Amino acid sequence: MLALNETWYLVLAAMIFTIGAVGLLTRKNPLVMFMCVELMLNAVNLTFVSFSQALNDIAGQAIVFFVLVVAAAEVVVGLGIIVAIMRRRQGANADDISLLRG
Amino acid sequence: MRVEMFTFLLTAAICLAGSFGVVLLRNPVHNALSLVATLFGIAVLFIQQGAYFLAAIQVIVYAGAIVILFLFVIMLLGVDRAEGFDREPILGQRPAALAAGVAILGLSLTALLSVGSRVTGQASTLAAIDGAEPNINALAKVLFTDYVFAFEITSVLLTVAVVGAVVLARKAGAAIDAEEFPDGTAADLLQVRYEATEVADPELGQLDDGNASDSEPSGDDTETTTEALR
């Protein structure tokens, strides 16, 4: 049986990141797009922890802590923006929000 | 080793299934629940790699707070309907996105698998995690010594985010003044509004026609009826 080393975790993280990126590019509901961003952030967190374990260094876990905080702040502000937009236009999706288009 | 491999494979399957659920399911509530599955799976993988504190944070903050916030907004906005996949706004968007995904995955896997399982770089530059110290102690020591400035900046960031969310979610141009609280407390105001809506319900359509040019969906109507009752 193959040994479980950090490459397995990194491959899994790459898969989750790719799924999140494709979802972000294809979905239209802003809430679901946010969830896809969360998927990508979690894949990166998994990568950080795997390298932290592989290099026997706590710094990767400290970075993941900061990523978690920034993700929480990002979700709070992003959902505030989405609520403000949806209040004006019911059922708006990402294609309707194009006022900044040149 | 065999148990570790089994745990990893099972958790990886759950993570991937949850990720596909987030992207492929049509109902936003189902998307959020799939996201919970993925987050729990990643928490298990954190535990497997010795990051106990981060696993706890992952469950508490992500699954306990962020996903609940998502569900709260979904219910608040009433967007828990299925989204149509029928029409794509830009021609060829989905094939292009799939091509980008294949490119990302292919490049990552090539970079990962071509070098074998060999991590380059200097080990233990900051602090070792080889079991001499509990995980939480080691992480706390690093956070409050080497990264203390970033930690303080993080608290500022959280405060700014809370203030920004409050400002963004308020109705535009609505200032807090005494007019908004006629009887002194917010509970009384809510009661007044509720009764006004109940009483003036048949006339709401009429009021709606009068305010049809306004883009505000419901706030103005209750305001008007409250004033009419007064």
Interface residues (C-beta under 8 A of the other chain):
Chain A: M1 L2 A3 L4 N5 E6 T7 W8 Y9 L10 V11 L12 A14 M15 I16 F17 T18 I19 G20 A21 V22 G23 L25 T26 R27 K28 N29 L31 V32 F34 M35 C36 E38 L39 N42 N45 L46 V49 S50 F51 S52 Q53 A54 L55 N56 D57 I58 A59 Q61 A62 V64 F65 F66 L68 V69 V70 A71 A72 A73 E74 V75 V76 V77 L79 G80 I81 I82 V83 A84 M86 R87 R88 R89 Q90 G91 N93 D95
Chain B: M1 R2 E4 M5 F8 A12 C15 L16 S19 F20 V22 V23 P28 N31 A32 L35 T38 L39 I42 L45 F46 Q49 G50 A51 F53 L54 I57 Q58 V61 Y62 A65 I66 L69 F70 V73 I74 L76 L77 V79 E83 P89 Q93 R94 A96 A97 L98 A100 G101 I104 L105 S108 L109 L112 L113 G116 S117 V119 G121 Q122 A123 S124 T125 L126 A127 A128 I129 D130 N135 A138 L139 V142 L143 D146 Y147 A150 T154 L157 L158 V160 A161 V162 G164 A165 V166 V167 L168 A169 K171 A172 S215 E216 P217
